[in-house]
């Protein structure tokens, strides 16, 4: 289905208020419960909402912050084909990754996920044995690619290249001791947060209600009017009003916070840290540079070029204990590890002064016996809470979100006896997929696909709207308005951190925020303190809490 045949894809504050009002009416009238409530607005939760809504189920998604404000907005932005899992001989995970990457790149979101060259330089510190073993892994990955029916025109065969070709693709690569390189291809997500927002808009077009800044404070189970149903207690963070949403099935997709809703879930979060540097500091590479982690075969640090003149260096994979922060950054040890590892393959080492931004996310991995986060399984799991009947989906990886969502909805349909059509998300394209009209600005097409026309239309009467808000910041006033009117941006932070990623550049963050406030004065401030120390207008989210089973 193309975006033109969908319903209204615009998500905004007005639609959010309208959906909440309808929930209140449903609550007051005692109408039929919704088929499904999804708790969590990351890649998994929005994937579940889209899968369920496209099968004809009535769906409400609630998220305590912005879409993709948790783990899903802080990934490495790669749709991996599973090469690292082949190194661990975890063929099922590698196969799932290859299949799901193919679905994403061919049908679901070809406008948001594109091929990226992955370059593995062969210096003298890489032994001939390790080089041969890595090459064999690339070949095995290519076999999975072929079996998954992803065409070589999209992801070509890996092959060895000369030292000169290595330096052409990645000019900052050290030339001393360079024997050549291994070149392969993988999937790169233009923007992980945009992928989530686009998925939420597609789910909304199929009838799902997407409600952000609404904290699930409790989950109950019970029987009403001889219909098995549960209740989710929700507090609207914008108004403080409580709501009760009744549903036949409830799915907990709250990621690293999933264990706060169910005592049956035990997580071992793993922290993934990333650094950002200017592309010119690495010679403006056109391929991602892969550096092996010493002593850890199959583990790498990547330096991946982004479209906007930045290079992302990541990532760490370390166990995390204690509370999960709302916003995380790499610590000093993680910064040093990333720089030291990537510098081993560069002619001129990067310094801490080259780092212009950083971010970190936490993977919701199931607790296991492994000593490190890198060794914990990426398999996903469905867990049913014995007290509340809550279904929790955890684990997994971003690339496999669609399969996770399908499994979760299948389980909910079976448990609730719901009437639903078969899953169709392997061939269901997200809004923006398709062939854009000729003549649209290329930078908009790269980020919005066919929606670039809607963004460009804002400047039809006022060409100034298409200009950057400030020299050096790749965001226009038209994009700000599109974020507010179509992409459910509610706060200033939603725009600068998740509708564009330039808020990650520390030196430009304040100017970017000021421009967004100027051109979208209706936006709320964030939950962070303002520069003047005044309290922000948006309340801090409360943690969701599990409540006891309802007896009536």
Secondary structure, 3 states (H helix, E strand, C coil): CCHHHCCCCCECHHHHHHHHHHHHHHHHHCCCCEEEEEECCCHHHHHHHHHHHHCCCCEEEECCCCCCCCHHHCCCCEECCCHHHHHCCCHHHHHHHHHHHHHHHHHHCCCCEEEEEEEEECCCCCCHHHHHHHHHHHHHHHHHHHHCCCCCCCCCCCEEECHHHHHHHCCCECCCCCCCEEEEEEEEECCHHHHHHHHHHHHHHCCCEEECCEEEEEEEEEEECCEEEEEEEEEECCCCCEEEEEEEEEEECCHHHHHHCCCCCCECCEEEEEEEEEHHHHCCCCCEEEEECCCCCCCEEEEEECCCCEEEEECCCEECCCCCCCCECCCHHHHHHHHHHHHCCECCCCCHHHEEEEEEEEECCECCCCCCHHHCCCCEEEEECCCCCCEEEEECCHHHHHHHHHHHHHHHHHHHCCCCCCCCCCCCCCCCCCCCCCCCCHHHHHHHHHHHHHHHHCCCCCHHHHCEEECCEEEEHHHHHHHHHHECCCEHHHHHHHHCCHHHCHHHHHHHHHHHHHHCCCCECCCCCCCCCCCCCCCCCCCCCCCCCCCC
